[in-house]
Amino acid sequence: MAQENLSLEQAIATGLSNNFQVQLSRAGVAIAENNNDWSLTGRAPQVDLTLNANNSYTNTDNPASVVVESSIISNAVVPGVQASWVLYNGSRVNYAKDQLNKQVDLSNEQLRTQIQNTIQSITQAYYGALVQREQLGVLEEVLTLSRDRIRYQETRKEFGQGGTFDLLQAQDAYLNDSTTYLVQLNAYENALRNLQLSMGLTTPQSYTLTDNLEGVETALSYAELEEKLLQNNPDLKVSQVNIQLAEINSDLQRISLLPVVSLSAGGNYTINVSTGSQTFNFGGMANEQDLPGIASRTLRGFVNLTASYNIWDGGANRRRIETAELQEIQSQLQYASQEQSLKIQLANTYATYENQQQLVNITTELVDNARRNLDIAEERLRGGLINSFDYRSIQLGYINATQSRLTAILNLKNTETDLLRLSGELVK
């Protein structure tokens, strides 16, 4: 399969475009922005067109009236228009708009949190794959040395300077190194698959990682990290917005104690058609007449001003206000608790980061020493100054040293990523 180059930046970009949680969070932002409109706060008047069809049947028998009997069917059509507008409700409109603004802020911070988690997952998977690749390279180097050693022992045996035992030892080392190499190759391929999984890819791709592990360390200051944590950490930002939403909710509940003044205006036009019969009684003489079905028309208009003030509701409003104030205190306590927890987490992670920096330095020196020791051992083996067992021991020491260094670099990079996540630096 053709190999496609893949940098960490490209992996992150692909992962952010494919991650479903990020897409859901972006959709949440779009919904909040769409809802952030004055039209949803009750600021503008509401105008309704109405159309009523009223149908009735009336049968009357009243000897004391001039119309002693009537049987009437009425059909009326009443089109109309009505407008209502809240003139005063304690600035509820402004508070409602502030609430919508904060919902947008909350959605954006939740999106930043999801993006940051996705970036961290991809970054750690990418460098995990790089470590597996580097370990594979070390084993490939050792495998080459073992292959050269077999050729050397075969040459010695051919000229009578070596025996079958030395050749078998070299072949045994080569077979063991081949097994270890194949196991490591599988581990590297699994790491690539894990990387693609974190990128949200559904079909396997063949990638060549273009970044490297060298120079991954970043100069980090604890004081700067703590300051950035308090300013930029998305989780703290979410808690801050929740405090502001709780404060707005308390204000909205207090407004319920204020009077409400509203204005309504409108008009309607009634067309009524009546059919049937009526019996009139004038001086003891009954006279029945049929209604001809003539339509009557009525135009009606109105302008009304309404003011209401709740004087008693069993204490429900007061109870809602107290609950809102308690929720406000609760959100403040949650923020304080989260801030304390994140500071402790930052301190522990930074201490681990400093320790791992020292481990990287130590293991780097260890690899340098093991590399020089392996070169010297190879010369001494060819000179007959050491046996194959000593050389194999030194060779395994070199493998262990390089693996220890690569593990230390990976741990350092993962810890560095944790620090950047805590300080909100993963999302620029």
C-alpha positions as CSV (number, residue, x, y, z in Angstrom):
1,M,0.0,0.0,0.0
2,A,1.2,3.5,-0.8
3,Q,2.3,5.3,2.4
4,E,0.9,8.7,3.1
5,N,2.9,11.2,5.2
6,L,1.2,12.3,8.4
7,S,2.3,15.0,10.8
8,L,0.9,15.6,14.2
9,E,-0.8,18.7,13.0
10,Q,-2.5,16.8,10.2
11,A,-3.6,14.1,12.5
12,I,-5.2,16.6,14.9
13,A,-6.9,18.4,12.0
14,T,-8.3,15.1,10.7
15,G,-9.4,14.0,14.2
16,L,-11.2,17.3,14.9
17,S,-13.1,17.1,11.6
18,N,-14.1,13.4,12.2
19,N,-14.8,13.3,16.0
20,F,-18.5,13.0,16.6
21,Q,-18.4,14.5,20.1
22,V,-16.7,17.6,18.6
23,Q,-19.4,17.8,15.9
24,L,-22.1,17.5,18.5
25,S,-20.5,20.3,20.5
26,R,-20.3,22.5,17.4
27,A,-24.0,21.8,16.8
28,G,-24.7,22.9,20.3
29,V,-22.9,26.2,19.7
30,A,-24.9,26.7,16.5
31,I,-28.2,26.1,18.4
32,A,-27.2,28.5,21.2
33,E,-26.2,31.2,18.7
34,N,-29.5,30.7,16.9
35,N,-31.4,31.1,20.1
36,N,-29.5,34.2,21.1
37,D,-32.0,36.7,19.6
38,W,-34.2,39.5,21.1
39,S,-37.2,37.9,19.5
40,L,-37.1,35.1,22.1
41,T,-37.0,37.4,25.1
42,G,-40.4,38.9,24.7
43,R,-39.1,42.4,23.8
44,A,-41.3,42.9,20.7
45,P,-45.1,43.0,20.7
46,Q,-47.0,40.0,19.5
47,V,-49.5,40.4,16.7
48,D,-52.0,37.7,15.8
49,L,-54.5,37.4,13.0
50,T,-57.7,35.6,14.1
51,L,-60.6,34.0,12.3
52,N,-63.5,32.6,14.1
53,A,-66.5,30.8,12.7
54,N,-69.4,30.9,15.2
55,N,-72.5,28.8,14.6
56,S,-75.5,28.5,16.9
57,Y,-79.1,27.4,17.1
58,T,-81.6,29.2,19.4
59,N,-85.1,28.1,20.3
60,T,-87.1,30.4,22.5
61,D,-90.6,30.1,24.1
62,N,-91.4,33.2,26.2
63,P,-95.1,34.2,26.5
64,A,-94.2,37.3,28.5
65,S,-92.2,38.8,25.6
66,V,-93.4,40.4,22.4
67,V,-91.5,37.6,20.7
68,V,-93.3,34.7,22.2
69,E,-91.5,32.1,20.0
70,S,-88.4,32.0,17.9
71,S,-86.3,29.4,16.2
72,I,-83.1,30.9,14.8
73,I,-79.9,29.5,13.2
74,S,-77.0,31.9,13.3
75,N,-73.8,31.6,11.2
76,A,-71.1,34.2,11.9
77,V,-67.6,34.8,10.5
78,V,-65.3,37.0,12.7
79,P,-61.9,38.0,11.2
80,G,-59.7,40.1,13.5
81,V,-56.3,41.3,14.5
82,Q,-54.9,41.5,18.1
83,A,-51.6,42.9,19.4
84,S,-50.2,42.5,22.9
85,W,-47.1,44.1,24.3
86,V,-45.6,43.9,27.8
87,L,-44.7,47.5,28.8
88,Y,-43.0,46.6,32.1
89,N,-42.0,43.4,33.8
90,G,-39.0,44.5,35.8
91,S,-36.4,44.3,33.0
92,R,-37.1,40.6,32.5
93,V,-36.3,41.1,28.8
94,N,-32.8,42.3,29.5
95,Y,-32.1,39.5,31.9
96,A,-33.5,36.9,29.4
97,K,-31.1,38.3,26.8
98,D,-28.2,38.0,29.2
99,Q,-29.2,34.4,29.9
100,L,-29.1,33.6,26.1
101,N,-25.6,35.3,25.8
102,K,-24.3,33.1,28.6
103,Q,-25.7,30.0,27.0
104,V,-23.6,30.8,23.9
105,D,-20.6,31.3,26.2
106,L,-21.3,28.0,27.9
107,S,-21.6,26.1,24.6
108,N,-18.3,27.6,23.4
109,E,-16.5,26.5,26.5
110,Q,-18.0,23.0,26.3
111,L,-16.8,22.9,22.7
112,R,-13.2,24.0,23.8
113,T,-13.2,21.2,26.4
114,Q,-14.2,18.6,23.9
115,I,-11.6,19.9,21.4
116,Q,-8.9,19.8,24.0
117,N,-9.7,16.3,25.0
118,T,-9.6,15.2,21.4
119,I,-6.3,16.9,20.8
120,Q,-4.8,15.3,23.9
121,S,-6.0,11.8,22.8
122,I,-4.5,12.2,19.3
123,T,-1.2,13.7,20.5
124,Q,-0.6,10.9,23.0
125,A,-1.6,8.3,20.4
126,Y,0.7,9.9,17.8
127,Y,3.8,10.0,20.1
128,G,2.9,6.5,21.3
129,A,3.2,5.3,17.7
130,L,6.5,7.2,17.3
131,V,7.9,5.4,20.3
132,Q,6.9,2.0,18.9
133,R,8.5,3.0,15.6
134,E,11.8,4.0,17.3
135,Q,11.9,0.8,19.3
136,L,11.4,-1.1,16.1
137,G,14.3,0.8,14.6
138,V,16.5,-0.2,17.5
139,L,15.6,-3.8,17.2
140,E,16.2,-3.6,13.5
141,E,19.7,-2.3,14.2
142,V,20.4,-5.1,16.7
143,L,19.0,-7.6,14.2
144,T,21.5,-6.4,11.6
145,L,24.3,-6.8,14.1
146,S,23.2,-10.3,14.8
147,R,23.1,-11.1,11.1
148,D,26.6,-9.7,10.7
149,R,27.7,-11.8,13.7
150,I,26.5,-15.0,12.0
151,R,28.4,-14.1,8.8
152,Y,31.5,-13.4,11.0
153,Q,31.2,-16.8,12.8
154,E,30.6,-18.6,9.5
155,T,33.8,-17.0,8.1
156,R,35.8,-17.9,11.2
157,K,34.6,-21.5,11.0
158,E,35.5,-21.7,7.3
159,F,39.0,-20.7,8.1
160,G,39.2,-23.0,11.1
161,Q,39.3,-20.2,13.7
162,G,35.8,-20.8,15.1
163,G,33.6,-23.7,15.9
164,T,30.0,-24.9,15.6
165,F,29.2,-23.8,19.1
166,D,30.0,-20.1,18.4
167,L,28.0,-20.2,15.2
168,L,25.0,-21.8,16.9
169,Q,25.2,-19.1,19.6
170,A,25.1,-16.4,16.9
171,Q,22.2,-18.1,15.1
172,D,20.3,-18.4,18.4
173,A,20.7,-14.7,19.1
174,Y,19.6,-13.9,15.6
175,L,16.4,-16.0,15.9
176,N,15.6,-14.4,19.3
177,D,16.1,-11.0,17.8
178,S,13.9,-11.8,14.8
179,T,11.1,-12.9,17.2
180,T,11.4,-9.8,19.2
181,Y,11.4,-7.7,16.0
182,L,8.2,-9.3,14.8
183,V,6.5,-8.7,18.1
184,Q,7.6,-5.1,18.0
185,L,6.4,-4.7,14.4
186,N,3.0,-5.9,15.5
187,A,3.0,-3.4,18.4
188,Y,3.9,-0.6,16.0
189,E,1.1,-1.5,13.7
190,N,-1.3,-1.7,16.6
191,A,-0.2,1.8,17.7
192,L,-0.9,3.1,14.2
193,R,-4.3,1.6,14.3
194,N,-5.0,3.2,17.7
195,L,-3.9,6.5,16.3
196,Q,-6.3,6.2,13.4
197,L,-9.0,5.3,15.9
198,S,-8.4,8.4,17.8
199,M,-8.5,10.3,14.5
200,G,-12.0,8.9,13.9
201,L,-11.0,7.1,10.7
202,T,-13.3,4.2,9.8
203,T,-11.1,2.6,7.0
204,P,-7.5,1.7,7.7
205,Q,-4.8,3.9,6.1
206,S,-1.1,3.4,5.6
207,Y,0.8,6.3,7.2
208,T,4.4,7.4,7.6
209,L,4.7,9.6,10.7
210,T,6.8,12.6,9.8
211,D,7.3,14.1,13.3
212,N,10.0,12.8,15.6
213,L,10.6,12.4,19.3
214,E,13.7,14.5,19.5
215,G,13.3,18.0,20.8
216,V,9.8,17.5,22.1
217,E,10.5,19.1,25.5
218,T,9.0,22.5,26.1
219,A,10.2,25.0,28.7
220,L,7.3,25.2,31.2
221,S,7.2,27.5,34.2
222,Y,4.9,26.5,37.1
223,A,3.9,30.1,37.9
224,E,2.9,30.7,34.3
225,L,1.0,27.4,34.1
226,E,-1.0,28.2,37.2
227,E,-1.8,31.6,35.9
228,K,-2.9,30.2,32.6
229,L,-4.9,27.5,34.3
230,L,-7.0,30.1,36.2
231,Q,-7.5,32.2,33.0
232,N,-7.9,29.6,30.3
233,N,-8.8,26.2,31.7
234,P,-12.1,25.3,29.8
235,D,-13.5,23.3,32.8
236,L,-13.0,26.4,35.0
237,K,-14.5,28.6,32.3
238,V,-17.6,26.3,32.3
239,S,-17.9,26.7,36.0
240,Q,-17.6,30.5,35.8
241,V,-20.4,30.6,33.2
242,N,-22.6,28.4,35.4
243,I,-22.1,30.9,38.3
244,Q,-23.2,33.8,36.0
245,L,-26.2,31.8,34.8
246,A,-27.2,31.1,38.4
247,E,-26.9,34.8,39.2
248,I,-29.1,35.7,36.3
249,N,-31.6,33.0,37.4
250,S,-31.8,34.5,40.9
251,D,-32.5,38.0,39.4
252,L,-35.2,36.5,37.2
253,Q,-36.9,34.9,40.2
254,R,-36.7,38.2,42.1
255,I,-38.4,40.0,39.2
256,S,-41.5,37.8,39.7
257,L,-42.3,40.0,42.8
258,L,-42.7,43.1,40.7
259,P,-45.9,44.2,38.9
260,V,-46.5,43.5,35.2
261,V,-48.0,46.2,32.9
262,S,-49.2,45.1,29.4
263,L,-51.0,46.8,26.5
264,S,-53.3,45.0,24.2
265,A,-55.1,46.4,21.1
266,G,-57.0,45.0,18.2
267,G,-60.3,44.8,16.3
268,N,-62.6,42.4,14.6
269,Y,-65.3,42.5,12.0
270,T,-68.4,40.2,12.5
271,I,-70.6,39.1,9.7
272,N,-73.7,37.3,11.1
273,V,-76.4,35.6,9.0
274,S,-79.6,34.5,10.8
275,T,-82.3,32.3,9.4
276,G,-85.4,30.8,11.0
277,S,-88.8,32.2,12.2
278,Q,-90.1,34.4,15.0
279,T,-93.7,34.8,16.4
280,F,-94.8,38.2,17.6
281,N,-97.8,38.9,19.9
282,F,-99.4,42.3,19.6
283,G,-102.7,42.7,21.5
284,G,-103.3,39.0,21.6
285,M,-102.8,38.6,17.9
286,A,-100.0,36.2,17.0
287,N,-98.0,36.9,13.9
288,E,-95.3,34.5,12.6
289,Q,-92.6,35.9,10.4
290,D,-89.7,34.2,8.6
291,L,-86.2,35.6,8.9
292,P,-85.0,36.4,5.4
293,G,-81.3,35.5,6.1
294,I,-80.0,39.0,5.9
295,A,-76.4,39.5,7.1
296,S,-75.6,41.9,10.0
297,R,-72.2,43.4,10.2
298,T,-70.4,44.7,13.3
299,L,-67.0,46.4,13.5
300,R,-65.3,46.4,16.9
301,G,-62.0,47.8,18.1
302,F,-60.3,48.0,21.5
303,V,-57.3,49.3,23.3
304,N,-56.7,47.9,26.9
305,L,-54.1,48.5,29.5
306,T,-53.6,45.8,32.1
307,A,-51.6,45.9,35.3
308,S,-51.2,42.9,37.6
309,Y,-49.4,42.4,40.9
310,N,-49.3,39.1,42.8
311,I,-50.1,39.7,46.5
312,W,-50.3,36.1,47.6
313,D,-49.3,32.8,46.1
314,G,-48.8,30.7,49.2
315,G,-45.1,31.7,49.3
316,A,-44.2,29.9,46.0
317,N,-42.3,32.9,44.6
318,R,-40.3,33.4,47.8
319,R,-39.5,29.7,47.8
320,R,-38.3,29.8,44.2
321,I,-36.1,32.8,45.0
322,E,-34.5,31.0,48.0
323,T,-33.9,28.0,45.8
324,A,-32.2,30.1,43.1
325,E,-30.0,31.8,45.7
326,L,-29.0,28.4,47.1
327,Q,-28.2,27.2,43.6
328,E,-26.0,30.3,43.1
329,I,-24.1,29.4,46.3
330,Q,-23.8,25.9,45.1
331,S,-22.3,26.9,41.8
332,Q,-19.7,29.1,43.6
333,L,-18.7,26.2,45.8
334,Q,-18.4,23.9,42.8
335,Y,-16.1,26.4,41.2
336,A,-14.0,26.7,44.3
337,S,-13.7,23.0,44.7
338,Q,-12.8,22.5,41.0
339,E,-10.2,25.2,41.2
340,Q,-8.6,23.6,44.2
341,S,-8.6,20.2,42.6
342,L,-7.1,21.5,39.4
343,K,-4.3,23.3,41.2
344,I,-3.4,20.2,43.1
345,Q,-3.5,18.2,39.9
346,L,-1.3,20.8,38.2
347,A,1.3,20.7,41.1
348,N,1.5,16.9,41.0
349,T,1.7,16.8,37.2
350,Y,4.4,19.5,37.1
351,A,6.5,17.6,39.8
352,T,6.2,14.5,37.7
353,Y,7.2,16.5,34.6
354,E,10.4,17.7,36.3
355,N,11.2,14.2,37.5
356,Q,10.7,12.8,34.0
357,Q,13.0,15.4,32.5
358,Q,15.7,14.1,34.7
359,L,14.9,10.5,33.7
360,V,15.2,11.4,30.0
361,N,18.6,13.0,30.6
362,I,19.8,10.0,32.6
363,T,18.5,7.4,30.1
364,T,20.0,9.4,27.3
365,E,23.5,9.1,28.9
366,L,22.8,5.5,29.5
367,V,22.1,4.9,25.8
368,D,25.2,6.7,24.9
369,N,27.3,4.6,27.2
370,A,25.5,1.4,26.0
371,R,26.2,2.3,22.4
372,R,29.9,2.9,23.0
373,N,30.1,-0.3,25.1
374,L,28.5,-2.3,22.2
375,D,31.0,-0.9,19.7
376,I,33.9,-1.8,22.0
377,A,32.4,-5.2,22.6
378,E,32.1,-5.9,18.9
379,E,35.8,-5.1,18.4
380,R,36.8,-7.2,21.3
381,L,34.6,-10.1,20.1
382,R,36.4,-10.0,16.7
383,G,39.7,-9.9,18.5
384,G,38.8,-12.9,20.7
385,L,39.0,-10.9,23.9
386,I,35.4,-11.7,25.0
387,N,33.1,-14.6,24.4
388,S,29.7,-14.6,22.7
389,F,27.9,-14.7,26.0
390,D,29.5,-11.4,27.2
391,Y,28.8,-9.8,23.8
392,R,25.1,-10.9,23.9
393,S,24.7,-9.5,27.4
394,I,26.1,-6.2,26.3
395,Q,23.8,-6.3,23.3
396,L,20.8,-6.8,25.5
397,G,21.9,-4.0,27.7
398,Y,21.9,-1.7,24.7
399,I,18.3,-2.8,23.8
400,N,17.1,-2.3,27.4
401,A,18.7,1.1,27.6
402,T,17.2,2.4,24.4
403,Q,13.8,1.1,25.4
404,S,14.1,2.8,28.8
405,R,15.0,6.1,27.1
406,L,12.1,5.9,24.6
407,T,9.6,5.1,27.5
408,A,10.9,8.0,29.5
409,I,10.5,10.4,26.5
410,L,6.9,9.1,25.9
411,N,6.0,9.6,29.6
412,L,7.5,13.1,29.5
413,K,5.5,14.0,26.4
414,N,2.3,12.7,27.8
415,T,2.9,14.6,31.0
416,E,3.7,17.7,29.0
417,T,0.4,17.3,27.1
418,D,-1.4,17.0,30.5
419,L,0.1,20.3,31.6
420,L,-0.9,22.0,28.4
421,R,-4.4,20.7,28.8
422,L,-4.7,21.9,32.4
423,S,-3.5,25.3,31.4
424,G,-5.8,25.5,28.4
425,E,-2.9,25.8,26.0
426,L,-3.9,22.8,23.8
427,V,-6.6,25.0,22.3
428,K,-5.2,28.2,20.8
